[in-house]
């Protein structure tokens, strides 16, 4: 999963995560935020 190309919108990612695993939304949200932090502070 390479988001460094800029083809990984946060809103689209969160929408996909929430639709794929609504039962794990909290965990997925945390992982998404963590990934975004890694991308921004890489």
N, CA, C and O atoms as a GROMACS GRO file, in nm:
protein
  168
    1UNK      N    1   0.085  -0.120   0.000
    1UNK     CA    2   0.000   0.000   0.000
    1UNK      C    3   0.088   0.124   0.000
    1UNK      O    4   0.137   0.166   0.105
    2UNK      N    5   0.107   0.182  -0.116
    2UNK     CA    6   0.194   0.299  -0.129
    2UNK      C    7   0.111   0.424  -0.150
    2UNK      O    8   0.056   0.445  -0.258
    3UNK      N    9   0.101   0.508  -0.046
    3UNK     CA   10   0.021   0.631  -0.054
    3UNK      C   11   0.109   0.751  -0.084
    3UNK      O   12   0.059   0.864  -0.090
    4UNK      N   13   0.239   0.729  -0.102
    4UNK     CA   14   0.329   0.841  -0.127
    4UNK      C   15   0.304   0.905  -0.263
    4UNK      O   16   0.352   1.015  -0.290
    5UNK      N   17   0.228   0.835  -0.351
    5UNK     CA   18   0.200   0.889  -0.483
    5UNK      C   19   0.088   0.991  -0.478
    5UNK      O   20   0.059   1.057  -0.578
    6UNK      N   21   0.024   1.004  -0.363
    6UNK     CA   22  -0.083   1.102  -0.348
    6UNK      C   23  -0.217   1.049  -0.394
    6UNK      O   24  -0.313   1.125  -0.405
    7UNK      N   25  -0.225   0.919  -0.421
    7UNK     CA   26  -0.351   0.860  -0.469
    7UNK      C   27  -0.423   0.788  -0.356
    7UNK      O   28  -0.485   0.683  -0.376
    8UNK      N   29  -0.414   0.845  -0.236
    8UNK     CA   30  -0.476   0.781  -0.119
    8UNK      C   31  -0.547   0.885  -0.033
    8UNK      O   32  -0.500   0.917   0.076
    9UNK      N   33  -0.662   0.938  -0.082
    9UNK     CA   34  -0.738   1.039  -0.007
    9UNK      C   35  -0.783   0.986   0.128
    9UNK      O   36  -0.831   0.872   0.138
   10UNK      N   37  -0.769   1.068   0.231
   10UNK     CA   38  -0.806   1.027   0.366
   10UNK      C   39  -0.955   0.996   0.376
   10UNK      O   40  -0.994   0.896   0.436
   11UNK      N   41  -1.038   1.081   0.316
   11UNK     CA   42  -1.183   1.061   0.325
   11UNK      C   43  -1.224   0.930   0.257
   11UNK      O   44  -1.309   0.858   0.309
   12UNK      N   45  -1.163   0.901   0.142
   12UNK     CA   46  -1.195   0.777   0.072
   12UNK      C   47  -1.149   0.657   0.152
   12UNK      O   48  -1.219   0.555   0.159
   13UNK      N   49  -1.032   0.668   0.213
   13UNK     CA   50  -0.979   0.559   0.294
   13UNK      C   51  -1.068   0.529   0.413
   13UNK      O   52  -1.099   0.414   0.441
   14UNK      N   53  -1.111   0.636   0.482
   14UNK     CA   54  -1.198   0.617   0.599
   14UNK      C   55  -1.332   0.559   0.557
   14UNK      O   56  -1.388   0.476   0.628
   15UNK      N   57  -1.384   0.603   0.442
   15UNK     CA   58  -1.512   0.552   0.395
   15UNK      C   59  -1.500   0.403   0.365
   15UNK      O   60  -1.590   0.325   0.399
   16UNK      N   61  -1.389   0.363   0.301
   16UNK     CA   62  -1.367   0.222   0.269
   16UNK      C   63  -1.354   0.140   0.397
   16UNK      O   64  -1.413   0.032   0.409
   17UNK      N   65  -1.277   0.192   0.492
   17UNK     CA   66  -1.256   0.122   0.618
   17UNK      C   67  -1.388   0.102   0.692
   17UNK      O   68  -1.416  -0.006   0.743
   18UNK      N   69  -1.469   0.208   0.697
   18UNK     CA   70  -1.595   0.200   0.772
   18UNK      C   71  -1.694   0.105   0.704
   18UNK      O   72  -1.775   0.042   0.771
   19UNK      N   73  -1.687   0.096   0.571
   19UNK     CA   74  -1.779   0.008   0.500
   19UNK      C   75  -1.733  -0.137   0.503
   19UNK      O   76  -1.815  -0.229   0.502
   20UNK      N   77  -1.600  -0.158   0.508
   20UNK     CA   78  -1.547  -0.294   0.509
   20UNK      C   79  -1.554  -0.356   0.648
   20UNK      O   80  -1.578  -0.476   0.662
   21UNK      N   81  -1.532  -0.275   0.750
   21UNK     CA   82  -1.530  -0.330   0.887
   21UNK      C   83  -1.591  -0.233   0.985
   21UNK      O   84  -1.521  -0.172   1.066
   22UNK      N   85  -1.723  -0.218   0.979
   22UNK     CA   86  -1.792  -0.126   1.069
   22UNK      C   87  -1.783  -0.174   1.214
   22UNK      O   88  -1.790  -0.094   1.307
   23UNK      N   89  -1.767  -0.305   1.231
   23UNK     CA   90  -1.758  -0.361   1.366
   23UNK      C   91  -1.622  -0.332   1.429
   23UNK      O   92  -1.605  -0.343   1.550
   24UNK      N   93  -1.526  -0.296   1.344
   24UNK     CA   94  -1.392  -0.265   1.394
   24UNK      C   95  -1.355  -0.121   1.361
   24UNK      O   96  -1.238  -0.088   1.346
   25UNK      N   97  -1.457  -0.036   1.351
   25UNK     CA   98  -1.435   0.102   1.309
   25UNK      C   99  -1.335   0.173   1.400
   25UNK      O  100  -1.248   0.246   1.352
   26UNK      N  101  -1.348   0.152   1.531
   26UNK     CA  102  -1.257   0.218   1.624
   26UNK      C  103  -1.112   0.180   1.598
   26UNK      O  104  -1.026   0.267   1.585
   27UNK      N  105  -1.086   0.050   1.589
   27UNK     CA  106  -0.950   0.002   1.566
   27UNK      C  107  -0.899   0.047   1.430
   27UNK      O  108  -0.785   0.093   1.417
   28UNK      N  109  -0.984   0.035   1.328
   28UNK     CA  110  -0.945   0.074   1.193
   28UNK      C  111  -0.916   0.224   1.186
   28UNK      O  112  -0.822   0.266   1.119
   29UNK      N  113  -0.997   0.303   1.257
   29UNK     CA  114  -0.976   0.448   1.259
   29UNK      C  115  -0.841   0.481   1.320
   29UNK      O  116  -0.768   0.566   1.270
   30UNK      N  117  -0.809   0.414   1.430
   30UNK     CA  118  -0.680   0.437   1.496
   30UNK      C  119  -0.566   0.400   1.403
   30UNK      O  120  -0.468   0.474   1.392
   31UNK      N  121  -0.579   0.287   1.335
   31UNK     CA  122  -0.474   0.244   1.242
   31UNK      C  123  -0.461   0.342   1.126
   31UNK      O  124  -0.350   0.373   1.082
   32UNK      N  125  -0.575   0.392   1.076
   32UNK     CA  126  -0.572   0.488   0.966
   32UNK      C  127  -0.502   0.616   1.008
   32UNK      O  128  -0.418   0.669   0.935
   33UNK      N  129  -0.538   0.667   1.126
   33UNK     CA  130  -0.476   0.790   1.176
   33UNK      C  131  -0.326   0.769   1.196
   33UNK      O  132  -0.246   0.856   1.164
   34UNK      N  133  -0.290   0.652   1.249
   34UNK     CA  134  -0.148   0.620   1.271
   34UNK      C  135  -0.073   0.619   1.139
   34UNK      O  136   0.038   0.670   1.129
   35UNK      N  137  -0.135   0.559   1.035
   35UNK     CA  138  -0.072   0.553   0.903
   35UNK      C  139  -0.055   0.694   0.846
   35UNK      O  140   0.049   0.725   0.788
   36UNK      N  141  -0.157   0.777   0.862
   36UNK     CA  142  -0.150   0.915   0.813
   36UNK      C  143  -0.037   0.990   0.882
   36UNK      O  144   0.037   1.065   0.818
   37UNK      N  145  -0.023   0.969   1.013
   37UNK     CA  146   0.086   1.033   1.087
   37UNK      C  147   0.221   0.989   1.032
   37UNK      O  148   0.311   1.071   1.017
   38UNK      N  149   0.235   0.860   1.002
   38UNK     CA  150   0.360   0.809   0.946
   38UNK      C  151   0.388   0.874   0.812
   38UNK      O  152   0.503   0.909   0.782
   39UNK      N  153   0.284   0.891   0.730
   39UNK     CA  154   0.302   0.951   0.598
   39UNK      C  155   0.344   1.097   0.609
   39UNK      O  156   0.430   1.143   0.534
   40UNK      N  157   0.282   1.170   0.701
   40UNK     CA  158   0.310   1.313   0.716
   40UNK      C  159   0.444   1.339   0.782
   40UNK      O  160   0.511   1.438   0.751
   41UNK      N  161   0.484   1.251   0.874
   41UNK     CA  162   0.607   1.273   0.949
   41UNK      C  163   0.719   1.180   0.906
   41UNK      O  164   0.816   1.160   0.978
   42UNK      N  165   0.705   1.122   0.786
   42UNK     CA  166   0.807   1.031   0.736
   42UNK      C  167   0.935   1.107   0.704
   42UNK      O  168   1.033   1.047   0.660
   0.00000   0.00000   0.00000
